[in-house]
Amino acid sequence: MPARMNHAQSSNGWLKSYYFLRFAVSAAWVAIAVTVAKSVPPLAAVMLVAYPAWDALANYVDAQRSGGLGRNKSQLLNFAVSIVTAIAVAIALGRSMNAVLAVYGVWAVVSGAFQLLTAARRWKSNGAQWAMILSGAQSALAGLFFVKMADGAEAIGIANVAPYAAFGAFYFLVSAVWLSVSDILRKSPQAVR
């Protein structure tokens, strides 16, 4: 039991750092998207490609810390889908922002499902994954909304993607804080002994 607790604490340490980093990057992306990038199309284009590319890198690094992509099939698939999405976004930028939003929509549905599966698997070893499960489910729903919006006539830009990234940032922050509180509560009875 103590060895299992030490493993959970060490993996929780990584997850807390990982979730805080994901929060920081997503929050910065949102801030730049709604201030500067919405009126600077070349920057918006780079950021729209970079967002799924960053997600691929983050999934890769996280999987490596958790036994590798071979042991984490949902992260392997999320990694692959995010790379394909970054390429698809780069191609879609040559067509229209509606096409970009449609690509983002499909990606949000698929990556949300894989995120949900990853969180469900982690619940056994790390606990406190409810926010990541909600995030995965909400990502899938947002993706369906994006696909529907992409078919409309309204003007679309990077600001349409920003709320999606903002919710992702929020869920990463909640998960990091929740794991931190869980660790403190787990340690407090040990400190009394």
C-alpha positions as CSV (number, residue, x, y, z in Angstrom):
1,M,0.0,0.0,0.0
2,P,2.7,2.6,0.8
3,A,4.5,1.8,-2.5
4,R,1.3,2.4,-4.3
5,M,0.7,5.6,-2.5
6,N,4.2,6.8,-3.3
7,H,3.6,6.0,-7.0
8,A,0.3,8.0,-7.0
9,Q,2.1,10.9,-5.3
10,S,4.9,11.0,-7.8
11,S,2.6,10.7,-10.8
12,N,0.3,13.3,-9.2
13,G,3.3,15.6,-9.0
14,W,3.9,15.2,-12.7
15,L,0.2,15.6,-13.5
16,K,-0.1,18.8,-11.4
17,S,2.9,20.4,-13.2
18,Y,1.5,19.2,-16.6
19,Y,-2.0,20.5,-15.9
20,F,-0.6,23.9,-14.7
21,L,1.5,24.1,-17.9
22,R,-1.4,23.2,-20.1
23,F,-3.5,25.9,-18.3
24,A,-0.7,28.5,-18.8
25,V,-0.2,27.8,-22.5
26,S,-4.0,27.8,-23.2
27,A,-4.6,30.9,-21.2
28,A,-1.8,32.7,-23.1
29,W,-3.1,31.5,-26.4
30,V,-6.6,32.8,-25.6
31,A,-5.2,36.2,-24.4
32,I,-3.3,36.6,-27.6
33,A,-6.2,35.4,-29.8
34,V,-8.7,37.8,-28.4
35,T,-6.4,40.8,-28.3
36,V,-3.7,40.8,-31.0
37,A,-4.3,37.9,-33.4
38,K,-8.0,38.7,-34.2
39,S,-6.8,41.7,-36.2
40,V,-3.5,40.2,-37.4
41,P,-4.4,37.4,-39.8
42,P,-0.9,35.9,-40.3
43,L,-0.5,35.6,-36.5
44,A,-4.0,34.1,-36.2
45,A,-3.0,31.5,-38.9
46,V,0.1,30.5,-37.1
47,M,-1.7,30.2,-33.8
48,L,-4.5,28.1,-35.3
49,V,-1.9,25.6,-36.6
50,A,0.1,25.8,-33.4
51,Y,-2.8,25.0,-31.1
52,P,-3.3,21.3,-32.2
53,A,0.4,20.9,-32.7
54,W,1.0,21.9,-29.1
55,D,-1.7,19.5,-28.1
56,A,0.1,16.7,-29.9
57,L,3.4,17.6,-28.2
58,A,1.7,17.8,-24.8
59,N,0.1,14.4,-25.3
60,Y,3.4,12.9,-26.4
61,V,5.3,14.2,-23.4
62,D,2.6,13.2,-20.9
63,A,2.4,9.7,-22.4
64,Q,6.2,9.4,-22.1
65,R,6.0,10.2,-18.4
66,S,3.2,7.6,-18.0
67,G,4.9,4.6,-19.7
68,G,5.0,5.7,-23.3
69,L,2.6,5.9,-26.2
70,G,2.4,2.1,-26.5
71,R,0.9,1.8,-23.0
72,N,-1.4,4.8,-23.4
73,K,-3.4,4.1,-26.5
74,S,-5.9,7.0,-26.0
75,Q,-2.9,9.4,-25.9
76,L,-1.3,7.8,-28.9
77,L,-4.5,8.3,-30.9
78,N,-4.8,11.9,-29.5
79,F,-1.2,12.6,-30.5
80,A,-1.8,11.3,-34.0
81,V,-5.1,13.1,-34.5
82,S,-3.6,16.4,-33.3
83,I,-0.8,16.2,-35.8
84,V,-3.2,15.4,-38.6
85,T,-5.3,18.3,-37.4
86,A,-2.4,20.8,-37.4
87,I,-1.7,19.8,-41.0
88,A,-5.4,19.9,-42.0
89,V,-5.7,23.4,-40.4
90,A,-2.7,24.6,-42.4
91,I,-4.4,23.3,-45.6
92,A,-7.9,24.6,-44.6
93,L,-6.4,28.1,-44.1
94,G,-6.0,28.3,-47.9
95,R,-9.7,27.7,-48.3
96,S,-11.6,29.7,-45.7
97,M,-12.0,30.2,-41.9
98,N,-15.2,28.1,-42.2
99,A,-13.1,25.2,-43.4
100,V,-10.7,25.8,-40.4
101,L,-13.6,25.8,-38.0
102,A,-14.9,22.6,-39.4
103,V,-11.5,20.9,-39.0
104,Y,-11.4,22.2,-35.4
105,G,-14.9,20.8,-34.8
106,V,-13.9,17.3,-36.0
107,W,-10.7,17.5,-33.9
108,A,-12.6,18.7,-30.8
109,V,-15.0,15.7,-31.0
110,V,-12.3,13.1,-31.5
111,S,-9.7,14.5,-29.2
112,G,-12.4,15.2,-26.5
113,A,-13.3,11.5,-26.6
114,F,-9.7,10.4,-26.3
115,Q,-9.2,12.9,-23.4
116,L,-12.2,11.4,-21.7
117,L,-10.8,7.9,-22.1
118,T,-7.4,9.0,-20.7
119,A,-9.0,10.6,-17.7
120,A,-11.1,7.6,-17.0
121,R,-8.0,5.4,-17.1
122,R,-6.1,7.7,-14.8
123,W,-8.9,7.9,-12.3
124,K,-7.9,4.5,-10.9
125,S,-4.3,5.5,-10.3
126,N,-4.5,9.2,-9.7
127,G,-8.1,10.1,-8.7
128,A,-9.4,13.6,-9.1
129,Q,-10.0,13.3,-12.9
130,W,-13.6,14.4,-12.9
131,A,-12.7,17.8,-14.5
132,M,-10.7,16.1,-17.3
133,I,-13.7,13.8,-17.9
134,L,-16.0,16.9,-18.1
135,S,-13.5,18.7,-20.3
136,G,-13.4,15.7,-22.8
137,A,-17.2,15.6,-22.9
138,Q,-17.5,19.3,-23.4
139,S,-14.8,19.3,-26.1
140,A,-16.9,16.8,-28.0
141,L,-20.0,18.9,-27.7
142,A,-18.1,22.0,-28.7
143,G,-16.8,20.2,-31.7
144,L,-20.4,19.5,-32.9
145,F,-21.2,23.1,-32.4
146,F,-18.1,24.2,-34.5
147,V,-19.1,21.9,-37.3
148,K,-22.6,23.4,-37.4
149,M,-21.3,26.9,-37.2
150,A,-18.8,26.3,-40.0
151,D,-21.7,25.5,-42.3
152,G,-23.3,28.9,-41.6
153,A,-22.9,32.3,-43.3
154,E,-21.6,34.3,-40.3
155,A,-18.0,35.7,-40.4
156,I,-15.6,33.4,-38.5
157,G,-12.2,34.1,-37.0
158,I,-9.8,33.0,-34.3
159,A,-12.1,34.6,-31.7
160,N,-14.6,31.8,-32.4
161,V,-12.0,29.2,-31.3
162,A,-10.9,31.2,-28.2
163,P,-13.8,30.2,-25.9
164,Y,-13.0,26.5,-26.6
165,A,-9.4,27.0,-25.6
166,A,-10.5,29.1,-22.6
167,F,-12.7,26.2,-21.3
168,G,-9.8,23.9,-21.8
169,A,-7.6,26.2,-19.8
170,F,-10.2,26.4,-17.0
171,Y,-10.5,22.6,-16.8
172,F,-6.7,22.1,-16.7
173,L,-6.5,24.7,-13.9
174,V,-9.3,23.0,-11.9
175,S,-7.6,19.6,-12.3
176,A,-4.2,20.9,-11.1
177,V,-5.7,22.6,-8.1
178,W,-7.9,19.6,-7.3
179,L,-4.8,17.3,-7.4
180,S,-2.9,19.8,-5.2
181,V,-5.7,19.8,-2.6
182,S,-6.1,16.0,-2.8
183,D,-2.3,15.6,-2.1
184,I,-2.5,18.0,0.9
185,L,-5.5,16.2,2.3
186,R,-3.8,12.8,1.8
187,K,-0.6,14.0,3.6
188,S,-2.4,15.7,6.5
189,P,-3.4,12.5,8.4
190,Q,0.2,11.2,7.9
191,A,1.6,14.4,9.4
192,V,-0.6,13.9,12.6
193,R,0.9,10.5,13.1
